[in-house]
Amino acid sequence: MVKITNQEMAIYRILDANLDRAREGLRIIEEWCRLGLNHSQWAGECKEMRQQLGSWHQEEFRMARDTPNDPGTELTHPQEEQRSNIEQLLQANLCRVQEALRVLEEYGKLYNPEMGTACKKMRYQVYSLESNLISYRRQQKLQESLLYLITSPSSQLLEVVEAALQGGLTLVQYREKEAEDRLRLATAYKLCKLCHSYGALFIVNDRVDLANAVNADGVHLGQNDLPIALARQVLGGQKLVGKSTTNPEEMQRAIAEGADYIGVGPVYETPTKPGKAAAGLDYVAYATKHASIPWFAIGGIEPNNLDEVIGAGAKRVAVVRGIMESEQPSLVTQYFISRLMNQPSSKS
């Protein structure tokens, strides 16, 4: 009988622990793909990887296991104790799988070079799965979002945005035209972190560089900003790109260029766009019939005219002053969402 050295025993324990870790993480991701997203292809990929890892899980690794004397079983971190939303749960387990596969790749080379090669290939497969899941969740969240808060400068910016998030808001755009870049960067970072802690999407107005720097979910472009294709080159295909439109021609062009969503307006004249004539409710009615992607009516929309905009066909609205200048942003957010939820379903 060949005697196993202490070093070999340690390697077996490392392989055993990380095979378990990777398979457990994949199972958690698989369950969401299968039952949360009804996505058979991604669930199948996870299952295939689990089975492949299982084929490498040798009996000698299991026999080397020494759970009672493993100091790692008592190690924990506060972030492991809770998950605020499905995004955090998925991200934590994707990272868990990737880290475990990296360990298996390196230590697997000491056991069997083919194992190291297989785990390396699998790690890149998980990276691709992560990209697909993040992109899918963004698109899904965009489809679900009925209310879009666009910020304006405020000494209580973070407090107002958090109150709106507490009211159920799931989509926020940081819009700041005057502040220095260093301040904009710091504010965008804080807002992005805040939005993600609530499971909400965070978009940056105009500035593709800023959106990229803080890992925002996307950027919103005006008619005179960078082309959509160039913004995607900078941000990557996973991120959202929105476009402002003021007439049917701009709408059709934005859709043809691949915008993920569009703004439709301004419905009413607004100080946010000084000197810009209102597109009016007729443009909202046009979008209702012709827009093939998610769209948000925008421009001077407040609680007292919301029903008028809804009556023209809007299913989603973007709001600035109606929330940013409200004394009770959480309640106003709830009011907007409640009114919008009580409308007939629509593809756009």
Secondary structure, DSSP 8 states (H G I E B T S, - for coil): -----HHHHHHHHHHHHHHHHHHHHHHHHHHIIIIIS--HHHHHHHHHHHHHHHHH--HHHHHT--GGG-GGGG---GGGS--SSHHHHHHHHHHHHHHHHHHHHHHHHHH-HHHHHHHHHHHHHHHHHHHHHHHHHHHHHHHH--EEEE----TTHHHHHHHHHHTT--EEEE--SSS-HHHHHHHHHHHHHHHHHTT-EEEEES-HHHHHHTT-SEEEE-TTS--HHHHHHHH-TTSEEEEEESSHHHHHHHHHTT-SEEEE--SS--TTSTT----HHHHHHHHHHH--S-EEEESS--TTTHHHHHHTT-S-EEESHHHHT-S-HHHHHHHHHHHHHTS-----
